[in-house]
Amino acid sequence: MTPAPTTTGNGPGTTTWVTSSEAVAAAKRMAAAQAVGDPVCSLAAVGQPDPKLVPQVRRIDIGHYGNYWCLIW
């Protein structure tokens, strides 16, 4: 399930999560190759990524296909 684009507040430290066609395309490439990792992804995972590995940034583009996830920041 792809999380809907959301904003978690409006102050400092706020991260906006946006579904990105570029991240979805990378997740599709990983699924087709059955391998984790794509040059476009800052973080790639099979299954949901560990939130502790995600930095506090203003925006994170996300995409997934099957069990493959791509996050770009």
Residue pairs with C-beta under 8 A, 6 or more apart in sequence:
2 19
2 62
2 63
2 64
3 17
3 19
3 62
4 19
5 16
5 17
5 18
5 19
6 16
6 17
7 14
7 16
8 14
8 15
8 16
8 17
13 56
14 58
15 56
15 57
15 58
15 59
15 60
16 58
16 59
16 60
17 59
17 60
17 62
18 59
18 60
18 61
18 62
19 61
19 62
19 63
20 61
20 62
20 63
20 72
21 63
22 40
22 61
22 63
22 72
23 40
23 41
23 61
23 62
23 63
23 64
23 70
23 71
23 72
24 63
24 64
24 65
24 70
25 40
25 63
26 38
26 40
26 41
26 44
26 63
26 70
26 72
27 38
27 63
27 64
27 65
27 66
27 68
27 69
27 70
28 65
28 68
29 38
30 36
30 37
30 38
30 44
30 65
30 68
30 70
31 65
31 66
31 67
31 68
36 44
36 45
36 46
36 68
37 44
38 44
38 70
40 70
40 72
41 70
41 71
41 72
42 71
42 72
42 73
43 49
43 53
43 54
43 69
43 70
43 71
44 68
44 69
44 70
44 71
45 68
45 69
46 67
46 68
46 69
47 67
47 69
48 69
49 69
49 71
54 60
54 71
54 73
55 73
57 73
59 73
60 71
60 72
60 73
61 71
61 72
61 73
62 69
62 70
62 71
62 72
63 69
63 70
64 70
